[in-house]
């Protein structure tokens, strides 16, 4: 599924209007009607709806929704964070229609009046800012967002929760905490990048009649990974294949105190379908690995006086790698790894976290390799500029060893015949799905890396 920036979405809207002749007011009508339908579903019975509108097109969607709710005999009130005379274009048109229908519209409400209205609502429709925000939320919008978040009512966000950047998912000072978000045309990057993802609640994509050919022809290099994508990327299995066909993987890993990292990476690779997995380790760790790993072989390598890999191991690693289909390097090799990408590309961790999609894309192009930027909403990028955002996984996976399991999963899939990008995309997805399955039986607090190893078979089975 394609993810778009706000500018890419604007370009698609403009092309639909200019090239295909679809009136912009029709797009707004389709969006607003869908919002009304969703609002009615969320009410699930009698209830009072408060629609909070900004002065832009997001507010116009809100006026359309209010009109359709009124036609359904749903009690609805509109609070416009501006004067009616400030509205332009389609927003002004739909406000005028709402006025002609005698809908209750409060212009530029006093904050106390708006807060009182919101506190007693059964459902709030957030139609304040949408994806057009470019700076910190200020003025009436800021006060309205705070009041919405203080209300006990459920919240339906129009296109994106107000205050969330559609491009990065960052909170622009303050943002609506929605229970459900209806987005139009295509989902935005900010819907699936944290912290925006946490503000959206349930995300639903609405067709507002953008021509399919228009979307198909657009250059949209950012994707949301789906199970269907992963099913098509997993290395094939066939009836008469043998272990050599399933791939040979070498994992170079381990040091004193971190033998678990090597073990989990090796076991994850086997669970991911690799036919033969060998873990290259400092020689003195062999006895431990032989006990911990039954299906994994070991390659004993020269070590330092401290028990970590010695420089002399390099030639042996390279020689053994000649007989392998893939090599994974890193788990438990004794170097601390917070800020890895920061160190590689010379950007601060804070800057990377502000826009993870752009950081991963730039790193992949600069380093000419596939980059997996781990974290909530892991981002995978390749040198062509193609980026995939992963939707699986949960906070319980913030635990030691989980990254080592991921290394093994990706390595196993790569050895099994996948290309690097597909192995990374599908490995990250199935790894996160295993974490989600583990959460179902042990919760987030108690989840540990070994739980992912247990759930990997079910994760692969779930995606086919």
C-alpha positions in Angstrom: 0.0 0.0 0.0 1.4 3.4 -1.0 2.0 6.1 1.6 2.2 9.7 0.5 3.5 13.0 1.7 1.1 15.9 2.0 2.5 17.5 -1.2 2.1 14.2 -3.1 -1.5 14.1 -2.0 -2.1 17.7 -3.0 -0.7 16.9 -6.4 -3.0 13.9 -6.9 -6.0 16.0 -5.9 -4.9 18.8 -8.3 -4.5 16.3 -11.1 -7.9 14.8 -10.4 -9.4 18.3 -10.6 -7.4 19.7 -13.5 -6.7 16.7 -15.7 -9.8 14.6 -15.1 -12.3 17.4 -14.5 -13.5 16.2 -11.1 -14.8 19.3 -9.3 -13.1 19.8 -6.0 -16.4 20.2 -4.2 -17.2 16.6 -5.3 -14.0 15.3 -3.6 -15.0 17.2 -0.4 -18.5 15.9 -0.6 -17.3 12.3 -0.8 -14.9 12.9 2.1 -17.5 14.5 4.3 -20.2 12.0 3.6 -17.8 9.2 4.7 -17.0 11.1 7.9 -20.8 11.3 8.6 -21.1 7.5 8.0 -18.2 6.8 10.4 -19.6 9.1 13.0 -23.0 7.4 12.9 -21.3 4.1 13.4 -19.3 5.3 16.3 -22.4 6.7 18.0 -24.2 3.3 17.6 -27.4 4.9 18.9 -28.7 8.3 20.1 -26.1 10.8 20.8 -24.9 14.4 20.3 -22.1 15.2 17.9 -19.9 18.3 18.1 -17.9 19.1 14.9 -14.9 21.4 15.4 -14.0 23.1 12.1 -11.0 25.1 11.0 -11.0 27.6 8.2 -9.5 25.3 5.5 -10.6 22.3 3.5 -10.5 20.1 6.6 -13.2 22.4 8.1 -15.1 22.1 4.8 -15.2 18.3 5.2 -16.5 18.9 8.7 -19.4 21.0 7.4 -20.3 18.3 4.9 -20.3 15.7 7.6 -22.5 17.9 9.8 -25.0 18.3 7.0 -25.3 14.6 6.5 -25.5 13.8 10.2 -28.3 16.4 10.5 -30.1 14.6 7.6 -29.9 11.4 9.6 -31.6 13.2 12.5 -28.4 13.2 14.6 -28.2 16.2 16.9 -25.1 18.1 15.7 -23.4 21.4 16.5 -20.6 23.1 14.6 -17.9 25.2 16.2 -16.0 27.2 13.7 -12.6 28.4 14.9 -12.8 31.5 12.7 -15.5 33.9 11.3 -17.7 32.6 8.5 -16.5 35.5 6.3 -12.9 34.1 6.6 -13.8 31.0 4.7 -13.0 30.6 1.1 -13.7 28.2 -1.8 -15.3 24.8 -1.1 -15.2 25.3 2.7 -17.2 28.5 2.3 -19.7 26.8 -0.1 -20.4 24.0 2.4 -20.6 26.4 5.3 -23.2 28.4 3.4 -25.2 25.2 2.7 -25.1 24.3 6.4 -26.4 27.8 7.2 -29.2 27.5 4.8 -30.2 24.2 6.6 -30.2 26.2 9.9 -27.5 24.0 11.4 -26.3 25.5 14.7 -22.9 27.1 13.9 -20.9 29.0 16.5 -18.3 31.3 15.0 -15.0 32.0 16.8 -16.3 30.4 20.0 -15.1 31.6 23.4 -12.8 28.9 24.8 -14.9 28.3 27.8 -18.0 27.8 25.6 -16.2 25.4 23.4 -14.8 23.4 26.3 -18.3 23.1 27.8 -19.8 21.9 24.5 -17.0 19.3 24.1 -17.2 18.1 27.7 -20.9 17.1 27.2 -20.6 15.7 23.7 -21.0 12.0 22.9 -18.8 12.2 19.8 -16.3 14.9 18.6 -15.4 15.3 15.0 -11.9 16.9 14.6 -12.0 18.9 11.4 -9.5 21.6 12.5 -6.2 21.3 10.6 -5.9 18.2 8.6 -2.6 17.5 6.8 -1.8 21.2 5.9 0.0 22.0 9.1 3.5 23.3 8.6 4.5 24.7 12.0 3.6 24.6 15.7 -0.1 24.7 16.5 -1.1 28.1 17.8 -4.1 30.3 18.9 -7.7 29.0 18.8 -6.6 25.7 17.3 -4.2 24.9 20.1 -6.9 25.7 22.7 -9.5 23.6 20.9 -7.1 20.6 20.6 -6.4 20.7 24.3 -10.2 20.9 25.1 -10.9 17.9 22.8 -8.2 15.9 24.6 -9.8 16.7 27.9 -13.3 15.7 26.9 -14.5 12.2 27.8 -16.1 11.9 24.3 -14.8 9.6 21.6 -13.0 11.4 18.8 -13.2 11.0 15.0 -10.3 12.7 13.2 -10.9 14.0 9.6 -7.9 12.9 7.4 -5.3 13.1 10.3 -5.5 14.1 13.9 -5.0 17.9 14.1 -1.5 18.7 15.1 0.1 15.7 13.6 2.5 16.2 10.7 1.3 14.2 7.7 4.9 13.9 6.5 6.7 12.7 9.6 4.1 11.8 12.3 5.6 14.3 14.7 3.4 16.2 17.1 3.5 19.9 16.2 3.3 21.2 19.7 0.0 19.6 20.6 -2.2 17.1 18.7 -5.6 15.5 19.0 -5.8 12.0 20.5 -8.3 10.3 18.2 -10.1 7.0 18.6 -10.6 6.7 14.8 -9.1 8.5 11.8 -10.6 8.6 8.4 -8.1 9.4 5.7 -8.8 10.2 2.1 -7.4 8.9 -1.2 -4.2 7.4 0.2 -2.8 7.1 3.7 -0.2 9.6 4.7 3.3 8.8 6.0 2.4 10.5 9.3 -0.3 8.0 10.0 2.2 5.2 10.3 5.2 6.9 11.9 5.3 7.4 15.6 4.1 9.3 17.6 1.5 10.1 14.9 0.5 6.4 14.8 -0.5 6.5 18.4 -2.7 9.6 17.9 -4.7 8.1 15.1 -6.5 5.2 16.8 -8.1 3.0 14.2 -7.1 4.1 10.7 -9.6 3.7 7.8 -8.9 4.6 4.2 -11.8 6.2 2.2 -12.1 6.3 -1.5 -13.1 9.8 -2.6 -13.2 8.9 -6.3 -9.6 9.6 -7.3 -9.1 7.9 -10.7 -7.2 4.6 -10.2 -5.1 5.3 -13.3 -3.9 8.6 -11.8 -2.7 6.9 -8.6 -1.1 4.0 -10.5 0.9 6.4 -12.7 2.2 8.5 -9.8 5.8 8.2 -8.6 5.2 7.2 -5.0 8.3 5.6 -3.5 7.0 5.1 0.1 5.0 2.0 1.0 3.3 0.4 3.9 4.1 -3.3 4.2 1.1 -5.7 4.0 0.8 -9.4 4.6 0.1 -9.8 0.8 3.4 -8.1 0.0 5.3 -10.4 2.4 3.6 -13.5 1.0 4.9 -12.6 -2.4 8.5 -11.9 -1.1 9.1 -15.0 1.0 11.6 -17.5 -0.6 9.7 -20.4 -2.3 9.6 -24.0 -1.0 9.1 -27.0 -3.3 8.4 -30.6 -2.8 11.8 -32.1 -3.6 14.1 -29.3 -2.2 16.9 -30.2 0.1 18.8 -28.3 2.8 21.3 -26.9 0.3 18.4 -25.5 -1.8 17.1 -23.7 1.4 20.4 -21.7 1.7 23.6 -21.7 3.7 24.0 -18.8 6.2 27.0 -17.8 8.2 26.4 -15.6 11.3 29.4 -14.0 12.9 28.5 -13.3 16.4 29.1 -13.6 20.2 31.5 -12.5 22.9 31.8 -13.2 26.6 28.6 -12.2 28.3 26.7 -12.1 25.0 26.5 -15.7 23.8 22.7 -15.4 23.9 22.8 -13.0 21.0 24.6 -15.5 18.9 22.3 -18.3 19.9 19.1 -16.4 19.2 20.3 -15.2 15.8 21.2 -18.7 14.8 17.9 -20.2 16.0 15.9 -17.4 14.3 17.7 -18.1 11.0 16.8 -21.8 11.2 13.2 -20.9 12.1 13.1 -18.6 9.0 13.8 -21.5 6.7 17.6 -21.4 6.1 18.8 -24.9 5.3 22.2 -24.8 7.0 23.1 -22.2 9.6 26.7 -21.8 11.0 27.5 -19.4 13.8 31.1 -18.2 13.7 32.1 -17.5 17.4 35.2 -17.0 19.5 36.4 -20.5 20.1 36.0 -20.5 23.9 32.3 -20.0 23.5 31.7 -23.2 21.6 30.7 -25.3 24.6 28.0 -22.9 25.5 26.6 -22.6 21.9 26.6 -26.4 21.6 24.3 -26.7 24.5 22.0 -23.8 23.6 21.6 -24.6 19.9 20.8 -28.1 18.6 20.1 -27.4 14.9 22.9 -24.7 14.5 26.5 -25.6 13.6 29.5 -23.6 14.9 32.7 -22.3 13.4 35.4 -21.8 16.0 37.3 -18.6 15.3 40.5 -17.0 16.8 39.9 -14.9 19.8 41.6 -12.2 21.9 42.8 -12.6 25.5 39.4 -11.2 26.5 37.5 -13.8 24.5 36.2 -11.6 21.7 37.0 -12.2 18.1 40.6 -11.5 17.1 41.6 -9.7 13.9 43.1 -13.0 12.7 39.5 -14.3 12.4 39.0 -12.2 9.3 40.6 -14.6 6.8 38.8 -17.6 8.2 35.5 -15.8 8.0 36.1 -14.8 4.4 37.1 -18.3 3.4 34.1 -19.9 5.0 31.8 -17.3 3.6 32.7 -18.4 0.1 30.6 -21.5 0.6 27.6 -19.6 2.0 24.7 -17.8 0.3 24.6 -15.0 2.9 26.5 -13.7 5.9 25.1 -11.9 8.9 27.6 -10.0 11.1 27.1 -8.4 14.4 25.0 -9.9 17.2 26.8 -9.8 20.5 30.2 -8.8 19.0 30.8 -6.6 22.0 30.5 -3.1 20.4 27.6 -1.1 22.0 25.1 -0.1 19.3 22.8 2.8 20.4 22.9 5.5 17.7 24.4 3.2 15.0 22.8 5.1 12.1 23.7 8.4 13.8 27.3 7.4 13.8 27.3 6.2 10.2 25.7 9.2 8.6 26.7 12.0 11.0 23.2 13.0 12.1 22.0 13.2 15.7 19.6 10.6 17.0 17.1 13.4 17.6 17.3 14.6 14.0 16.9 11.0 12.7 13.8 10.4 15.0 12.2 13.7 13.7 11.9 12.2 10.2 12.7 8.5 10.1 11.6 7.9 6.6 13.8 10.7 5.2 16.8 9.6 7.4 16.6 6.0 6.2 16.2 7.0 2.6 19.2 9.3 2.7 21.3 6.8 4.5 20.5 4.1 1.9 21.4 6.4 -0.9 24.6 7.7 0.8 25.8 4.2 1.8 24.5 2.4 -1.3 22.9 -0.4 0.8 19.6 -1.5 2.2 19.0 0.2 5.6 16.8 -1.2 8.3 16.1 1.6 10.8 14.7 -0.3 13.8 12.1 1.1 16.2 8.4 1.6 16.4 7.4 1.6 12.8 10.7 0.2 11.5 11.7 1.8 8.2 13.4 -0.2 5.4 15.1 1.8 2.5 17.2 0.9 -0.5 19.5 3.0 -2.7 16.8 3.6 -5.3 14.9 5.7 -2.8 12.2 3.1 -2.3 11.0 3.0 1.4 8.8 0.6 3.3 7.2 1.3 6.7 6.5 -1.7 8.8 3.1 -1.8 10.7 3.8 -4.9 12.9 5.3 -5.1 16.4 4.6 -3.6 19.8 6.2 -2.0 22.8 6.9 -5.3 24.5 9.6 -5.8 21.9 11.7 -3.2 23.6 13.8 -5.9 25.2 17.3 -7.2 24.9 17.9 -9.8 22.2 14.9 -8.9 20.0 17.3 -7.3 17.5 19.4 -10.4 17.4 16.3 -12.4 16.5 15.7 -9.9 13.7 19.2 -10.4 12.3 18.7 -14.1 12.2 15.3 -13.8 10.5 16.6 -11.5 7.8 19.7 -13.6 7.3 17.7 -16.8 7.0 15.4 -15.3 4.4 18.3 -13.9 2.5 20.2 -17.2 2.4 17.0 -18.9 1.3 17.0 -17.0 -2.0 15.3 -13.6 -1.3 17.0 -10.4 -2.5 18.3 -8.1 0.2 15.4 -5.6 0.1 12.7 -8.3 0.1 14.5 -10.3 2.9 14.6 -7.1 5.0 10.9 -6.1 4.3 9.5 -9.6 4.9 11.9 -10.3 7.8 10.9 -7.2 9.7 7.2 -7.8 9.1 7.3 -11.4 10.3 9.5 -10.5 13.2 7.1 -7.9 14.3 4.1 -10.2 13.8 5.8 -12.8 15.9 6.0 -10.1 18.6 2.3 -9.4 18.2 1.4 -13.0 18.6 3.7 -13.3 21.6 1.9 -10.3 23.2 -1.4 -12.2 23.0 -0.4 -14.8 25.5 2.2 -13.1 27.7 1.4 -9.4 27.4 3.9 -6.6 26.7 5.6 -6.4 30.1 6.7 -10.0 30.2 7.6 -10.4 26.6 11.2 -11.5 25.9 13.2 -12.3 22.8 12.8 -16.1 23.1 9.0 -15.6 22.8 9.5 -14.4 19.3 11.4 -17.6 18.4 8.4 -19.6 19.7 5.9 -17.5 17.6 7.9 -17.3 14.3 6.3 -20.4 12.8 2.8 -19.0 13.4 3.9 -15.7 12.0 5.2 -17.2 8.8 2.1 -19.4 8.5 -0.1 -16.3 8.9 1.3 -14.6 5.9 1.5 -17.7 3.7 
